[in-house]
Amino acid sequence: PVIVERTADVALAARRIAHGKLTNAGQTCVAPDYLLVHRSVKDQLVQQLIASFRAFAGEDPLSNPDYPCIINDAHAQRLEGLLERGHILCGGRRQGRRIEPTLLDDLTWDDPIMQQEIFGPLLPILVYDRLEDAMDQIAARPKPLALYIFTRDKATQRRVLGQLSFGGGCVNDTLLHVASHKMGFGGVGASGMGRYHGQASFVLFSHYKSILHQSTLVDMPVRYPPYSESKLSILRRIMR
């Protein structure tokens, strides 16, 4: 999920969202999957996203040799089937294994495109009026591998990052958290377990044995039965 708050730099957000979505034509596990956009900035964001798609993929992406293909025919057909619901704001054409960058709205959570990982250049847009509603909608679904929040408000950033559970993500960008070998990368719950990259990879594939070395010089009798109030009183003082 990508949250675009009303305090976002909308033009910058559009460029970075488009970049994240069009990298490998959306065929990455951390690609923006859907947008939750504050109603007040939706129209501006749509215009900026369309402009960014054209700047990155060209006026005719289907004839652009640098625009990536979908991995196979079956996957391309699946993506084309996801376009049967909702209203296409831009794109939507397919030629062979290429599908245009596509924005869709007028969708519900019950539509097929909102029920699965898209893994392609299709980007659904949902609107919200209160940040609480957007966060509740994310929290009601399986914990995502990545989450992106666009806002210039520090309190909003802390609120989203602190209250929602997800693998990792970015503030005011997409994808780039995966590029750092200094930060562990991984999911939580349904999106995966464990972390890798750099030191996190070493820890992931290591087994730490938890061993206690006990002294043989002293053996405290309070640990052994029969137990009594006096022993309990001693233990309470020790453990205070």
ChimeraX attribute file (.defattr): number of C-alpha atoms within 10 A of each C-alpha:
attribute: neighborCount
match mode: 1-to-1
recipient: residues
	/A:1	20
	/A:2	25
	/A:3	26
	/A:4	29
	/A:5	27
	/A:6	19
	/A:7	14
	/A:8	20
	/A:9	16
	/A:10	22
	/A:11	17
	/A:12	17
	/A:13	21
	/A:14	25
	/A:15	21
	/A:16	19
	/A:17	26
	/A:18	28
	/A:19	22
	/A:20	22
	/A:21	27
	/A:22	24
	/A:23	17
	/A:24	18
	/A:25	24
	/A:26	24
	/A:27	18
	/A:28	16
	/A:29	14
	/A:30	24
	/A:31	31
	/A:32	29
	/A:33	26
	/A:34	21
	/A:35	22
	/A:36	24
	/A:37	24
	/A:38	22
	/A:39	16
	/A:40	14
	/A:41	17
	/A:42	21
	/A:43	12
	/A:44	13
	/A:45	22
	/A:46	20
	/A:47	15
	/A:48	19
	/A:49	26
	/A:50	19
	/A:51	17
	/A:52	20
	/A:53	25
	/A:54	15
	/A:55	12
	/A:56	16
	/A:57	21
	/A:58	15
	/A:59	12
	/A:60	11
	/A:61	22
	/A:62	21
	/A:63	12
	/A:64	12
	/A:65	9
	/A:66	11
	/A:67	21
	/A:68	20
	/A:69	20
	/A:70	22
	/A:71	14
	/A:72	11
	/A:73	13
	/A:74	11
	/A:75	15
	/A:76	19
	/A:77	15
	/A:78	12
	/A:79	21
	/A:80	16
	/A:81	12
	/A:82	16
	/A:83	18
	/A:84	12
	/A:85	15
	/A:86	17
	/A:87	14
	/A:88	17
	/A:89	16
	/A:90	16
	/A:91	18
	/A:92	18
	/A:93	14
	/A:94	16
	/A:95	12
	/A:96	12
	/A:97	16
	/A:98	23
	/A:99	25
	/A:100	23
	/A:101	27
	/A:102	20
	/A:103	24
	/A:104	22
	/A:105	16
	/A:106	13
	/A:107	16
	/A:108	15
	/A:109	10
	/A:110	8
	/A:111	13
	/A:112	16
	/A:113	24
	/A:114	15
	/A:115	11
	/A:116	10
	/A:117	13
	/A:118	24
	/A:119	20
	/A:120	30
	/A:121	28
	/A:122	28
	/A:123	23
	/A:124	23
	/A:125	21
	/A:126	20
	/A:127	19
	/A:128	19
	/A:129	14
	/A:130	11
	/A:131	19
	/A:132	11
	/A:133	13
	/A:134	22
	/A:135	17
	/A:136	11
	/A:137	13
	/A:138	19
	/A:139	15
	/A:140	8
	/A:141	10
	/A:142	13
	/A:143	19
	/A:144	23
	/A:145	23
	/A:146	27
	/A:147	26
	/A:148	24
	/A:149	24
	/A:150	27
	/A:151	20
	/A:152	15
	/A:153	12
	/A:154	8
	/A:155	10
	/A:156	16
	/A:157	16
	/A:158	10
	/A:159	13
	/A:160	19
	/A:161	18
	/A:162	9
	/A:163	10
	/A:164	14
	/A:165	19
	/A:166	23
	/A:167	21
	/A:168	21
	/A:169	23
	/A:170	17
	/A:171	17
	/A:172	20
	/A:173	20
	/A:174	25
	/A:175	23
	/A:176	11
	/A:177	18
	/A:178	18
	/A:179	10
	/A:180	11
	/A:181	14
	/A:182	13
	/A:183	16
	/A:184	20
	/A:185	23
	/A:186	19
	/A:187	19
	/A:188	18
	/A:189	14
	/A:190	12
	/A:191	15
	/A:192	14
	/A:193	14
	/A:194	16
	/A:195	20
	/A:196	18
	/A:197	18
	/A:198	14
	/A:199	13
	/A:200	18
	/A:201	15
	/A:202	12
	/A:203	14
	/A:204	14
	/A:205	11
	/A:206	9
	/A:207	8
	/A:208	7
	/A:209	6
	/A:210	5
	/A:211	6
	/A:212	6
	/A:213	5
	/A:214	8
	/A:215	7
	/A:216	6
	/A:217	5
	/A:218	7
	/A:219	10
	/A:220	6
	/A:221	10
	/A:222	15
	/A:223	11
	/A:224	9
	/A:225	8
	/A:226	8
	/A:227	11
	/A:228	9
	/A:229	8
	/A:230	10
	/A:231	15
	/A:232	13
	/A:233	11
	/A:234	12
	/A:235	13
	/A:236	10
	/A:237	8
	/A:238	8
	/A:239	6
	/A:240	6
